Amino acid sequence: MGLKWTDTREIAIELSEQHPDVNPMSVRFTDLHRWVMGLPDFDDKPEHSGEKILEAIQMAWMEEHGD
């Protein structure tokens, strides 16, 4: 079973592993959307995301990034 947009914590972990040197707050939502869609385990429709979901992913990624 693949990742869905609502799996914000798991998505954040994968993003932090794939882009370890990127400050999550510097990523535009358009790029963030593209990066999430490109994750190997991701399996959801592009239109199921929105600003609130992308924001939640970005915040979770920030928490991962800070650790």
PyMOL Python script that loads the backbone (N, CA, C, O; Angstrom):
from pymol import cmd

cmd.read_pdbstr("""\
ATOM      1  N   MET A   1       0.843  -1.190   0.000  1.00  0.00           N
ATOM      2  CA  MET A   1       0.000   0.000   0.000  1.00  0.00           C
ATOM      3  C   MET A   1       0.882   1.246   0.000  1.00  0.00           C
ATOM      4  O   MET A   1       1.767   1.382   0.845  1.00  0.00           O
ATOM      5  N   GLY A   2       0.649   2.134  -0.926  1.00  0.00           N
ATOM      6  CA  GLY A   2       1.486   3.318  -1.077  1.00  0.00           C
ATOM      7  C   GLY A   2       1.072   4.462  -0.169  1.00  0.00           C
ATOM      8  O   GLY A   2       0.028   4.429   0.482  1.00  0.00           O
ATOM      9  N   LEU A   3       1.918   5.462  -0.150  1.00  0.00           N
ATOM     10  CA  LEU A   3       1.653   6.669   0.637  1.00  0.00           C
ATOM     11  C   LEU A   3       0.532   7.480   0.010  1.00  0.00           C
ATOM     12  O   LEU A   3       0.403   7.553  -1.212  1.00  0.00           O
ATOM     13  N   LYS A   4      -0.272   8.085   0.868  1.00  0.00           N
ATOM     14  CA  LYS A   4      -1.333   9.002   0.441  1.00  0.00           C
ATOM     15  C   LYS A   4      -0.989  10.399   0.957  1.00  0.00           C
ATOM     16  O   LYS A   4      -0.131  10.560   1.825  1.00  0.00           O
ATOM     17  N   TRP A   5      -1.666  11.394   0.414  1.00  0.00           N
ATOM     18  CA  TRP A   5      -1.406  12.785   0.830  1.00  0.00           C
ATOM     19  C   TRP A   5      -1.552  12.965   2.331  1.00  0.00           C
ATOM     20  O   TRP A   5      -0.871  13.803   2.923  1.00  0.00           O
ATOM     21  N   THR A   6      -2.427  12.192   2.951  1.00  0.00           N
ATOM     22  CA  THR A   6      -2.665  12.351   4.388  1.00  0.00           C
ATOM     23  C   THR A   6      -1.564  11.738   5.247  1.00  0.00           C
ATOM     24  O   THR A   6      -1.565  11.929   6.463  1.00  0.00           O
ATOM     25  N   ASP A   7      -0.633  11.014   4.654  1.00  0.00           N
ATOM     26  CA  ASP A   7       0.485  10.413   5.391  1.00  0.00           C
ATOM     27  C   ASP A   7       1.620  11.429   5.535  1.00  0.00           C
ATOM     28  O   ASP A   7       2.748  11.187   5.106  1.00  0.00           O
ATOM     29  N   THR A   8       1.297  12.561   6.145  1.00  0.00           N
ATOM     30  CA  THR A   8       2.238  13.684   6.159  1.00  0.00           C
ATOM     31  C   THR A   8       3.559  13.341   6.832  1.00  0.00           C
ATOM     32  O   THR A   8       4.617  13.719   6.330  1.00  0.00           O
ATOM     33  N   ARG A   9       3.522  12.635   7.957  1.00  0.00           N
ATOM     34  CA  ARG A   9       4.748  12.303   8.685  1.00  0.00           C
ATOM     35  C   ARG A   9       5.649  11.402   7.838  1.00  0.00           C
ATOM     36  O   ARG A   9       6.851  11.645   7.732  1.00  0.00           O
ATOM     37  N   GLU A  10       5.070  10.370   7.242  1.00  0.00           N
ATOM     38  CA  GLU A  10       5.856   9.437   6.432  1.00  0.00           C
ATOM     39  C   GLU A  10       6.425  10.129   5.193  1.00  0.00           C
ATOM     40  O   GLU A  10       7.563   9.873   4.801  1.00  0.00           O
ATOM     41  N   ILE A  11       5.631  11.002   4.585  1.00  0.00           N
ATOM     42  CA  ILE A  11       6.103  11.763   3.421  1.00  0.00           C
ATOM     43  C   ILE A  11       7.272  12.657   3.842  1.00  0.00           C
ATOM     44  O   ILE A  11       8.280  12.746   3.140  1.00  0.00           O
ATOM     45  N   ALA A  12       7.129  13.314   4.988  1.00  0.00           N
ATOM     46  CA  ALA A  12       8.188  14.206   5.480  1.00  0.00           C
ATOM     47  C   ALA A  12       9.488  13.446   5.709  1.00  0.00           C
ATOM     48  O   ALA A  12      10.568  13.949   5.399  1.00  0.00           O
ATOM     49  N   ILE A  13       9.386  12.247   6.246  1.00  0.00           N
ATOM     50  CA  ILE A  13      10.579  11.436   6.490  1.00  0.00           C
ATOM     51  C   ILE A  13      11.263  11.102   5.166  1.00  0.00           C
ATOM     52  O   ILE A  13      12.482  11.221   5.044  1.00  0.00           O
ATOM     53  N   GLU A  14      10.476  10.686   4.178  1.00  0.00           N
ATOM     54  CA  GLU A  14      11.057  10.348   2.869  1.00  0.00           C
ATOM     55  C   GLU A  14      11.675  11.577   2.206  1.00  0.00           C
ATOM     56  O   GLU A  14      12.748  11.483   1.610  1.00  0.00           O
ATOM     57  N   LEU A  15      11.013  12.722   2.304  1.00  0.00           N
ATOM     58  CA  LEU A  15      11.559  13.947   1.714  1.00  0.00           C
ATOM     59  C   LEU A  15      12.864  14.341   2.393  1.00  0.00           C
ATOM     60  O   LEU A  15      13.809  14.768   1.728  1.00  0.00           O
ATOM     61  N   SER A  16      12.919  14.198   3.714  1.00  0.00           N
ATOM     62  CA  SER A  16      14.143  14.570   4.423  1.00  0.00           C
ATOM     63  C   SER A  16      15.293  13.642   4.059  1.00  0.00           C
ATOM     64  O   SER A  16      16.454  14.051   4.072  1.00  0.00           O
ATOM     65  N   GLU A  17      14.971  12.387   3.732  1.00  0.00           N
ATOM     66  CA  GLU A  17      16.012  11.448   3.302  1.00  0.00           C
ATOM     67  C   GLU A  17      16.471  11.739   1.872  1.00  0.00           C
ATOM     68  O   GLU A  17      17.657  11.620   1.563  1.00  0.00           O
ATOM     69  N   GLN A  18      15.538  12.120   1.004  1.00  0.00           N
ATOM     70  CA  GLN A  18      15.881  12.378  -0.394  1.00  0.00           C
ATOM     71  C   GLN A  18      16.509  13.744  -0.613  1.00  0.00           C
ATOM     72  O   GLN A  18      17.282  13.935  -1.552  1.00  0.00           O
ATOM     73  N   HIS A  19      16.178  14.692   0.252  1.00  0.00           N
ATOM     74  CA  HIS A  19      16.681  16.068   0.104  1.00  0.00           C
ATOM     75  C   HIS A  19      17.251  16.549   1.434  1.00  0.00           C
ATOM     76  O   HIS A  19      16.724  17.488   2.031  1.00  0.00           O
ATOM     77  N   PRO A  20      18.335  15.905   1.906  1.00  0.00           N
ATOM     78  CA  PRO A  20      18.850  16.212   3.256  1.00  0.00           C
ATOM     79  C   PRO A  20      19.392  17.626   3.414  1.00  0.00           C
ATOM     80  O   PRO A  20      19.418  18.145   4.530  1.00  0.00           O
ATOM     81  N   ASP A  21      19.822  18.257   2.340  1.00  0.00           N
ATOM     82  CA  ASP A  21      20.427  19.583   2.451  1.00  0.00           C
ATOM     83  C   ASP A  21      19.455  20.719   2.139  1.00  0.00           C
ATOM     84  O   ASP A  21      19.858  21.879   2.062  1.00  0.00           O
ATOM     85  N   VAL A  22      18.184  20.389   1.961  1.00  0.00           N
ATOM     86  CA  VAL A  22      17.192  21.400   1.602  1.00  0.00           C
ATOM     87  C   VAL A  22      16.469  21.890   2.850  1.00  0.00           C
ATOM     88  O   VAL A  22      16.029  21.092   3.678  1.00  0.00           O
ATOM     89  N   ASN A  23      16.351  23.202   2.977  1.00  0.00           N
ATOM     90  CA  ASN A  23      15.530  23.790   4.035  1.00  0.00           C
ATOM     91  C   ASN A  23      14.072  23.703   3.572  1.00  0.00           C
ATOM     92  O   ASN A  23      13.702  24.341   2.587  1.00  0.00           O
ATOM     93  N   PRO A  24      13.244  22.924   4.267  1.00  0.00           N
ATOM     94  CA  PRO A  24      11.857  22.735   3.834  1.00  0.00           C
ATOM     95  C   PRO A  24      11.090  24.048   3.649  1.00  0.00           C
ATOM     96  O   PRO A  24      10.197  24.133   2.806  1.00  0.00           O
ATOM     97  N   MET A  25      11.440  25.066   4.436  1.00  0.00           N
ATOM     98  CA  MET A  25      10.718  26.333   4.333  1.00  0.00           C
ATOM     99  C   MET A  25      11.068  27.108   3.058  1.00  0.00           C
ATOM    100  O   MET A  25      10.384  28.068   2.704  1.00  0.00           O
ATOM    101  N   SER A  26      12.137  26.685   2.373  1.00  0.00           N
ATOM    102  CA  SER A  26      12.528  27.370   1.147  1.00  0.00           C
ATOM    103  C   SER A  26      11.905  26.731  -0.102  1.00  0.00           C
ATOM    104  O   SER A  26      12.100  27.218  -1.216  1.00  0.00           O
ATOM    105  N   VAL A  27      11.159  25.642   0.091  1.00  0.00           N
ATOM    106  CA  VAL A  27      10.591  24.911  -1.045  1.00  0.00           C
ATOM    107  C   VAL A  27       9.208  25.477  -1.376  1.00  0.00           C
ATOM    108  O   VAL A  27       8.335  25.577  -0.514  1.00  0.00           O
ATOM    109  N   ARG A  28       9.034  25.843  -2.651  1.00  0.00           N
ATOM    110  CA  ARG A  28       7.713  26.320  -3.095  1.00  0.00           C
ATOM    111  C   ARG A  28       6.747  25.142  -3.119  1.00  0.00           C
ATOM    112  O   ARG A  28       7.154  23.998  -3.322  1.00  0.00           O
ATOM    113  N   PHE A  29       5.471  25.428  -2.911  1.00  0.00           N
ATOM    114  CA  PHE A  29       4.466  24.368  -2.899  1.00  0.00           C
ATOM    115  C   PHE A  29       4.405  23.626  -4.230  1.00  0.00           C
ATOM    116  O   PHE A  29       4.124  22.428  -4.259  1.00  0.00           O
ATOM    117  N   THR A  30       4.666  24.332  -5.334  1.00  0.00           N
ATOM    118  CA  THR A  30       4.645  23.652  -6.636  1.00  0.00           C
ATOM    119  C   THR A  30       5.749  22.602  -6.703  1.00  0.00           C
ATOM    120  O   THR A  30       5.533  21.508  -7.225  1.00  0.00           O
ATOM    121  N   ASP A  31       6.928  22.926  -6.178  1.00  0.00           N
ATOM    122  CA  ASP A  31       8.029  21.967  -6.149  1.00  0.00           C
ATOM    123  C   ASP A  31       7.748  20.852  -5.147  1.00  0.00           C
ATOM    124  O   ASP A  31       8.003  19.680  -5.422  1.00  0.00           O
ATOM    125  N   LEU A  32       7.222  21.225  -3.990  1.00  0.00           N
ATOM    126  CA  LEU A  32       6.899  20.233  -2.965  1.00  0.00           C
ATOM    127  C   LEU A  32       5.908  19.214  -3.522  1.00  0.00           C
ATOM    128  O   LEU A  32       6.074  18.011  -3.318  1.00  0.00           O
ATOM    129  N   HIS A  33       4.897  19.682  -4.212  1.00  0.00           N
ATOM    130  CA  HIS A  33       3.894  18.805  -4.822  1.00  0.00           C
ATOM    131  C   HIS A  33       4.566  17.838  -5.789  1.00  0.00           C
ATOM    132  O   HIS A  33       4.285  16.640  -5.775  1.00  0.00           O
ATOM    133  N   ARG A  34       5.445  18.357  -6.620  1.00  0.00           N
ATOM    134  CA  ARG A  34       6.148  17.533  -7.616  1.00  0.00           C
ATOM    135  C   ARG A  34       7.051  16.505  -6.936  1.00  0.00           C
ATOM    136  O   ARG A  34       7.117  15.352  -7.364  1.00  0.00           O
ATOM    137  N   TRP A  35       7.743  16.921  -5.881  1.00  0.00           N
ATOM    138  CA  TRP A  35       8.646  16.014  -5.173  1.00  0.00           C
ATOM    139  C   TRP A  35       7.856  14.887  -4.503  1.00  0.00           C
ATOM    140  O   TRP A  35       8.266  13.727  -4.542  1.00  0.00           O
ATOM    141  N   VAL A  36       6.715  15.235  -3.885  1.00  0.00           N
ATOM    142  CA  VAL A  36       5.890  14.207  -3.238  1.00  0.00           C
ATOM    143  C   VAL A  36       5.385  13.221  -4.290  1.00  0.00           C
ATOM    144  O   VAL A  36       5.423  12.007  -4.086  1.00  0.00           O
ATOM    145  N   MET A  37       4.915  13.753  -5.410  1.00  0.00           N
ATOM    146  CA  MET A  37       4.412  12.876  -6.481  1.00  0.00           C
ATOM    147  C   MET A  37       5.514  11.945  -6.994  1.00  0.00           C
ATOM    148  O   MET A  37       5.227  10.846  -7.468  1.00  0.00           O
ATOM    149  N   GLY A  38       6.760  12.377  -6.902  1.00  0.00           N
ATOM    150  CA  GLY A  38       7.883  11.596  -7.395  1.00  0.00           C
ATOM    151  C   GLY A  38       8.434  10.575  -6.410  1.00  0.00           C
ATOM    152  O   GLY A  38       9.318   9.795  -6.764  1.00  0.00           O
ATOM    153  N   LEU A  39       7.924  10.564  -5.171  1.00  0.00           N
ATOM    154  CA  LEU A  39       8.407   9.588  -4.197  1.00  0.00           C
ATOM    155  C   LEU A  39       8.045   8.176  -4.657  1.00  0.00           C
ATOM    156  O   LEU A  39       6.931   7.942  -5.125  1.00  0.00           O
ATOM    157  N   PRO A  40       8.984   7.234  -4.525  1.00  0.00           N
ATOM    158  CA  PRO A  40       8.750   5.879  -5.027  1.00  0.00           C
ATOM    159  C   PRO A  40       7.544   5.176  -4.398  1.00  0.00           C
ATOM    160  O   PRO A  40       6.872   4.386  -5.060  1.00  0.00           O
ATOM    161  N   ASP A  41       7.267   5.463  -3.116  1.00  0.00           N
ATOM    162  CA  ASP A  41       6.156   4.798  -2.431  1.00  0.00           C
ATOM    163  C   ASP A  41       4.838   5.562  -2.533  1.00  0.00           C
ATOM    164  O   ASP A  41       3.821   5.127  -1.993  1.00  0.00           O
ATOM    165  N   PHE A  42       4.857   6.695  -3.222  1.00  0.00           N
ATOM    166  CA  PHE A  42       3.660   7.532  -3.256  1.00  0.00           C
ATOM    167  C   PHE A  42       2.651   7.005  -4.258  1.00  0.00           C
ATOM    168  O   PHE A  42       2.992   6.691  -5.398  1.00  0.00           O
ATOM    169  N   ASP A  43       1.396   6.913  -3.816  1.00  0.00           N
ATOM    170  CA  ASP A  43       0.342   6.380  -4.674  1.00  0.00           C
ATOM    171  C   ASP A  43      -0.982   7.077  -4.376  1.00  0.00           C
ATOM    172  O   ASP A  43      -1.864   6.518  -3.725  1.00  0.00           O
ATOM    173  N   ASP A  44      -1.099   8.299  -4.862  1.00  0.00           N
ATOM    174  CA  ASP A  44      -2.348   9.049  -4.688  1.00  0.00           C
ATOM    175  C   ASP A  44      -2.495   9.974  -5.888  1.00  0.00           C
ATOM    176  O   ASP A  44      -1.551  10.177  -6.652  1.00  0.00           O
ATOM    177  N   LYS A  45      -3.671  10.523  -6.041  1.00  0.00           N
ATOM    178  CA  LYS A  45      -3.950  11.388  -7.185  1.00  0.00           C
ATOM    179  C   LYS A  45      -3.445  12.807  -6.925  1.00  0.00           C
ATOM    180  O   LYS A  45      -3.579  13.324  -5.815  1.00  0.00           O
ATOM    181  N   PRO A  46      -2.864  13.437  -7.951  1.00  0.00           N
ATOM    182  CA  PRO A  46      -2.329  14.802  -7.771  1.00  0.00           C
ATOM    183  C   PRO A  46      -3.378  15.778  -7.257  1.00  0.00           C
ATOM    184  O   PRO A  46      -3.065  16.656  -6.453  1.00  0.00           O
ATOM    185  N   GLU A  47      -4.600  15.636  -7.707  1.00  0.00           N
ATOM    186  CA  GLU A  47      -5.644  16.598  -7.336  1.00  0.00           C
ATOM    187  C   GLU A  47      -6.163  16.405  -5.911  1.00  0.00           C
ATOM    188  O   GLU A  47      -6.983  17.198  -5.449  1.00  0.00           O
ATOM    189  N   HIS A  48      -5.710  15.382  -5.215  1.00  0.00           N
ATOM    190  CA  HIS A  48      -6.147  15.162  -3.836  1.00  0.00           C
ATOM    191  C   HIS A  48      -5.372  16.015  -2.839  1.00  0.00           C
ATOM    192  O   HIS A  48      -5.670  15.998  -1.644  1.00  0.00           O
ATOM    193  N   SER A  49      -4.392  16.750  -3.314  1.00  0.00           N
ATOM    194  CA  SER A  49      -3.639  17.617  -2.406  1.00  0.00           C
ATOM    195  C   SER A  49      -4.199  19.029  -2.468  1.00  0.00           C
ATOM    196  O   SER A  49      -4.950  19.386  -3.376  1.00  0.00           O
ATOM    197  N   GLY A  50      -3.815  19.808  -1.488  1.00  0.00           N
ATOM    198  CA  GLY A  50      -4.208  21.204  -1.450  1.00  0.00           C
ATOM    199  C   GLY A  50      -3.215  21.946  -0.587  1.00  0.00           C
ATOM    200  O   GLY A  50      -2.275  21.358  -0.052  1.00  0.00           O
ATOM    201  N   GLU A  51      -3.429  23.235  -0.458  1.00  0.00           N
ATOM    202  CA  GLU A  51      -2.493  24.057   0.301  1.00  0.00           C
ATOM    203  C   GLU A  51      -2.347  23.588   1.744  1.00  0.00           C
ATOM    204  O   GLU A  51      -1.238  23.570   2.279  1.00  0.00           O
ATOM    205  N   LYS A  52      -3.459  23.206   2.381  1.00  0.00           N
ATOM    206  CA  LYS A  52      -3.398  22.762   3.783  1.00  0.00           C
ATOM    207  C   LYS A  52      -2.586  21.480   3.926  1.00  0.00           C
ATOM    208  O   LYS A  52      -1.825  21.338   4.883  1.00  0.00           O
ATOM    209  N   ILE A  53      -2.732  20.560   3.003  1.00  0.00           N
ATOM    210  CA  ILE A  53      -1.974  19.308   3.058  1.00  0.00           C
ATOM    211  C   ILE A  53      -0.496  19.584   2.811  1.00  0.00           C
ATOM    212  O   ILE A  53       0.361  19.057   3.521  1.00  0.00           O
ATOM    213  N   LEU A  54      -0.192  20.405   1.809  1.00  0.00           N
ATOM    214  CA  LEU A  54       1.204  20.729   1.525  1.00  0.00           C
ATOM    215  C   LEU A  54       1.844  21.448   2.715  1.00  0.00           C
ATOM    216  O   LEU A  54       3.011  21.222   3.033  1.00  0.00           O
ATOM    217  N   GLU A  55       1.072  22.308   3.362  1.00  0.00           N
ATOM    218  CA  GLU A  55       1.557  23.011   4.549  1.00  0.00           C
ATOM    219  C   GLU A  55       1.863  22.025   5.678  1.00  0.00           C
ATOM    220  O   GLU A  55       2.880  22.147   6.360  1.00  0.00           O
ATOM    221  N   ALA A  56       0.980  21.055   5.865  1.00  0.00           N
ATOM    222  CA  ALA A  56       1.185  20.042   6.910  1.00  0.00           C
ATOM    223  C   ALA A  56       2.429  19.204   6.618  1.00  0.00           C
ATOM    224  O   ALA A  56       3.191  18.877   7.528  1.00  0.00           O
ATOM    225  N   ILE A  57       2.628  18.862   5.354  1.00  0.00           N
ATOM    226  CA  ILE A  57       3.831  18.114   4.961  1.00  0.00           C
ATOM    227  C   ILE A  57       5.072  18.953   5.239  1.00  0.00           C
ATOM    228  O   ILE A  57       6.062  18.455   5.776  1.00  0.00           O
ATOM    229  N   GLN A  58       5.011  20.228   4.868  1.00  0.00           N
ATOM    230  CA  GLN A  58       6.149  21.124   5.071  1.00  0.00           C
ATOM    231  C   GLN A  58       6.480  21.260   6.568  1.00  0.00           C
ATOM    232  O   GLN A  58       7.650  21.255   6.949  1.00  0.00           O
ATOM    233  N   MET A  59       5.457  21.380   7.401  1.00  0.00           N
ATOM    234  CA  MET A  59       5.686  21.503   8.848  1.00  0.00           C
ATOM    235  C   MET A  59       6.283  20.217   9.412  1.00  0.00           C
ATOM    236  O   MET A  59       7.206  20.265  10.224  1.00  0.00           O
ATOM    237  N   ALA A  60       5.764  19.078   8.988  1.00  0.00           N
ATOM    238  CA  ALA A  60       6.310  17.792   9.446  1.00  0.00           C
ATOM    239  C   ALA A  60       7.749  17.638   8.976  1.00  0.00           C
ATOM    240  O   ALA A  60       8.594  17.124   9.709  1.00  0.00           O
ATOM    241  N   TRP A  61       8.028  18.080   7.761  1.00  0.00           N
ATOM    242  CA  TRP A  61       9.385  18.007   7.213  1.00  0.00           C
ATOM    243  C   TRP A  61      10.316  18.896   8.038  1.00  0.00           C
ATOM    244  O   TRP A  61      11.456  18.523   8.312  1.00  0.00           O
ATOM    245  N   MET A  62       9.827  20.070   8.430  1.00  0.00           N
ATOM    246  CA  MET A  62      10.632  20.967   9.265  1.00  0.00           C
ATOM    247  C   MET A  62      11.001  20.277  10.580  1.00  0.00           C
ATOM    248  O   MET A  62      12.136  20.389  11.043  1.00  0.00           O
ATOM    249  N   GLU A  63      10.052  19.572  11.173  1.00  0.00           N
ATOM    250  CA  GLU A  63      10.323  18.848  12.413  1.00  0.00           C
ATOM    251  C   GLU A  63      11.385  17.778  12.186  1.00  0.00           C
ATOM    252  O   GLU A  63      12.287  17.615  13.007  1.00  0.00           O
ATOM    253  N   GLU A  64      11.285  17.052  11.082  1.00  0.00           N
ATOM    254  CA  GLU A  64      12.298  16.043  10.742  1.00  0.00           C
ATOM    255  C   GLU A  64      13.656  16.700  10.504  1.00  0.00           C
ATOM    256  O   GLU A  64      14.692  16.210  10.953  1.00  0.00           O
ATOM    257  N   HIS A  65      13.621  17.801   9.801  1.00  0.00           N
ATOM    258  CA  HIS A  65      14.848  18.526   9.434  1.00  0.00           C
ATOM    259  C   HIS A  65      15.569  19.033  10.682  1.00  0.00           C
ATOM    260  O   HIS A  65      16.799  19.073  10.728  1.00  0.00           O
ATOM    261  N   GLY A  66      14.793  19.418  11.686  1.00  0.00           N
ATOM    262  CA  GLY A  66      15.368  19.971  12.907  1.00  0.00           C
ATOM    263  C   GLY A  66      16.007  18.932  13.814  1.00  0.00           C
ATOM    264  O   GLY A  66      16.837  19.268  14.659  1.00  0.00           O
ATOM    265  N   ASP A  67      15.626  17.679  13.646  1.00  0.00           N
ATOM    266  CA  ASP A  67      16.143  16.605  14.517  1.00  0.00           C
ATOM    267  C   ASP A  67      17.592  16.273  14.227  1.00  0.00           C
ATOM    268  O   ASP A  67      18.166  15.396  14.872  1.00  0.00           O
TER     269      ASP A  67
END
""", "prot")
cmd.dss("prot")
cmd.show_as("cartoon", "prot")
cmd.util.cbc("prot")
cmd.orient("prot")
